[in-house]
Amino acid sequence: MAVSLEAKAATEVVERRWLVPVDDNDGASAVATSASGITVDSAALEGDEVVLVLSAGTAGTTASITVTVTTSQSRTLVETLYIPVIVTTAGETVESIVEFALRKVFGNGEDPDADASADAVERLQDMLEHWRVTGADIGAPYPLTTATVLRCPHGDIMAVKNSLAVEVADLYGRPITPGLALNARRGLQAIKQRNVGEPEAVEYF
């Protein structure tokens, strides 16, 4: 299973957490890290949660952090965490992304009801989770709500908007323009080309 952290700007110093999947009768006892494309300022354990303080990074890339955890039962767990590094902390809310997609499908003159908005948020989360495991991770935090802010480059936001419009159109059996479909496909391809390859699986020794 891929493990993705919420995106950070290259200029930010942020804290990110990862819950170690230890057995019920076990627990995390020590942690070590190595990183590529980002600086790990500190790594500590709070119970079974790894707490990372991260800085630097190259905007427009996806950094990786290899975390090695030793458990109280003398097991060693190795996981690679991925974090997109973006140009700026500016972002866009899920609510505005959903509104864009619904306008594309229903038209500017129609007001989709609350159920349509909820369906679009659910379809957006499903879409981004699928992207995450197929090489197009944008660092979205889960679960998504209308207030969630997606922090990623403008081009990625447009790819999300266009792709969600295609998903919503499919959900309601509405037609889409060739231009919208092309922009959605090109945007997704651009994200995949920038991102890393298939993440490594969790390994126990």
KAVENDA-V219804 format. One record per residue. N is the residue number from 1. PHI is phi in radians with two decimals (none if undefined). D_CENTER is the distance of its C-alpha to the mean C-alpha in Angstrom with 1 decimal. Layout:
N|PHI|D_CENTER ; N|PHI|D_CENTER
This chain:
1|none|13.5 ; 2|-1.27|10.5 ; 3|-2.05|9.2 ; 4|-2.07|5.9 ; 5|-1.80|6.5 ; 6|-1.06|5.8 ; 7|-1.06|7.0 ; 8|-2.32|10.9 ; 9|-1.39|13.8 ; 10|-1.05|16.2 ; 11|-1.56|18.9 ; 12|-1.47|17.3 ; 13|-1.94|18.2 ; 14|-2.27|15.7 ; 15|-1.88|15.7 ; 16|-2.27|12.9 ; 17|-2.16|14.0 ; 18|-2.44|13.8 ; 19|-1.45|16.3 ; 20|-1.29|18.5 ; 21|-1.43|19.4 ; 22|-1.51|23.1 ; 23|-1.20|26.0 ; 24|-1.03|27.8 ; 25|-1.65|30.8 ; 26|-2.26|28.9 ; 27|-2.87|26.9 ; 28|-1.30|25.2 ; 29|-2.17|27.9 ; 30|-2.69|26.8 ; 31|-2.43|23.7 ; 32|-2.39|23.6 ; 33|-2.40|20.9 ; 34|-2.43|20.9 ; 35|-2.38|18.4 ; 36|-2.30|18.0 ; 37|1.50|17.0 ; 38|-2.79|16.7 ; 39|-1.87|19.3 ; 40|-1.64|19.3 ; 41|-1.28|21.9 ; 42|-2.79|22.2 ; 43|-2.46|21.2 ; 44|-2.50|22.8 ; 45|-1.86|23.0 ; 46|-2.12|23.3 ; 47|1.16|24.6 ; 48|-1.74|22.2 ; 49|-1.94|19.2 ; 50|-1.51|18.4 ; 51|-1.93|18.2 ; 52|-1.95|17.1 ; 53|-1.90|18.2 ; 54|-2.12|16.6 ; 55|-2.51|18.1 ; 56|1.07|18.7 ; 57|1.89|16.7 ; 58|-1.77|17.2 ; 59|-1.03|15.5 ; 60|1.54|14.0 ; 61|-2.15|13.2 ; 62|-1.98|10.8 ; 63|-1.49|12.6 ; 64|-2.30|13.3 ; 65|-2.29|15.1 ; 66|-1.58|17.5 ; 67|-1.90|18.5 ; 68|-1.99|21.9 ; 69|-2.01|23.1 ; 70|-1.74|26.7 ; 71|-1.75|27.6 ; 72|-1.18|30.9 ; 73|-1.66|32.0 ; 74|1.13|31.7 ; 75|-1.65|28.8 ; 76|-2.11|26.3 ; 77|-1.97|22.6 ; 78|-2.09|20.5 ; 79|-2.40|16.7 ; 80|-1.85|14.5 ; 81|-1.77|11.3 ; 82|-2.04|9.0 ; 83|-2.42|8.0 ; 84|-1.18|7.9 ; 85|-1.88|11.2 ; 86|-1.98|12.1 ; 87|-1.28|15.6 ; 88|-2.49|15.8 ; 89|-1.42|14.5 ; 90|-1.10|15.4 ; 91|-2.66|13.1 ; 92|-2.44|13.8 ; 93|-1.31|14.0 ; 94|-1.04|13.0 ; 95|-1.01|16.8 ; 96|-1.25|17.6 ; 97|-1.16|15.3 ; 98|-1.13|16.9 ; 99|-1.07|20.3 ; 100|-1.04|19.9 ; 101|-1.10|19.3 ; 102|-1.20|22.1 ; 103|-1.10|24.5 ; 104|-1.09|24.0 ; 105|-1.57|25.0 ; 106|-1.63|27.5 ; 107|1.66|28.9 ; 108|-1.19|29.4 ; 109|-1.51|32.4 ; 110|-1.91|30.9 ; 111|-1.95|29.1 ; 112|-1.04|26.9 ; 113|-1.37|27.4 ; 114|-1.08|25.2 ; 115|-1.13|24.7 ; 116|-1.13|23.4 ; 117|-1.13|20.8 ; 118|-1.12|19.8 ; 119|-1.08|19.6 ; 120|-1.18|17.4 ; 121|-1.11|14.9 ; 122|-1.10|15.0 ; 123|-1.16|14.9 ; 124|-1.11|11.8 ; 125|-1.11|9.9 ; 126|-1.04|11.6 ; 127|-1.13|10.9 ; 128|-1.21|7.1 ; 129|-1.17|7.5 ; 130|-1.14|10.2 ; 131|-1.01|8.5 ; 132|-1.01|6.3 ; 133|-1.56|9.8 ; 134|-2.08|11.7 ; 135|1.59|10.6 ; 136|-2.27|8.6 ; 137|-1.26|5.0 ; 138|-1.95|4.3 ; 139|1.33|2.4 ; 140|-1.23|3.1 ; 141|-1.43|5.8 ; 142|-2.07|7.9 ; 143|-1.36|10.6 ; 144|-1.48|10.6 ; 145|-2.24|14.0 ; 146|-1.10|15.8 ; 147|-1.52|15.7 ; 148|-1.08|11.9 ; 149|-1.81|11.3 ; 150|-1.58|8.5 ; 151|-1.84|9.3 ; 152|-2.77|9.4 ; 153|-0.99|12.7 ; 154|-0.98|15.0 ; 155|-1.08|15.1 ; 156|-1.20|11.4 ; 157|-1.05|12.1 ; 158|-1.15|15.2 ; 159|-1.11|13.8 ; 160|-1.12|11.7 ; 161|-1.05|14.9 ; 162|-1.14|17.2 ; 163|-1.19|15.3 ; 164|-1.15|15.2 ; 165|-1.03|18.9 ; 166|-1.11|19.7 ; 167|-1.11|18.2 ; 168|-1.16|20.1 ; 169|-1.05|23.2 ; 170|-1.12|23.1 ; 171|-1.06|22.9 ; 172|-1.83|26.0 ; 173|1.14|27.8 ; 174|-1.68|27.9 ; 175|-1.30|28.5 ; 176|-2.19|26.2 ; 177|-1.40|27.6 ; 178|-1.01|27.4 ; 179|-1.13|25.9 ; 180|-1.11|22.9 ; 181|-1.08|22.3 ; 182|-1.15|22.8 ; 183|-1.12|20.5 ; 184|-1.11|17.6 ; 185|-1.14|18.4 ; 186|-1.15|18.8 ; 187|-1.12|15.6 ; 188|-1.14|13.6 ; 189|-1.08|15.9 ; 190|-1.14|15.5 ; 191|-1.16|11.7 ; 192|-1.10|12.7 ; 193|-1.14|15.7 ; 194|-1.43|14.0 ; 195|-1.35|11.5 ; 196|-1.30|13.0 ; 197|-1.33|14.8 ; 198|-1.10|14.5 ; 199|-1.13|13.5 ; 200|-1.32|16.6 ; 201|-1.44|17.3 ; 202|-1.13|18.5 ; 203|-2.16|22.2 ; 204|-1.99|25.1 ; 205|-2.10|28.3
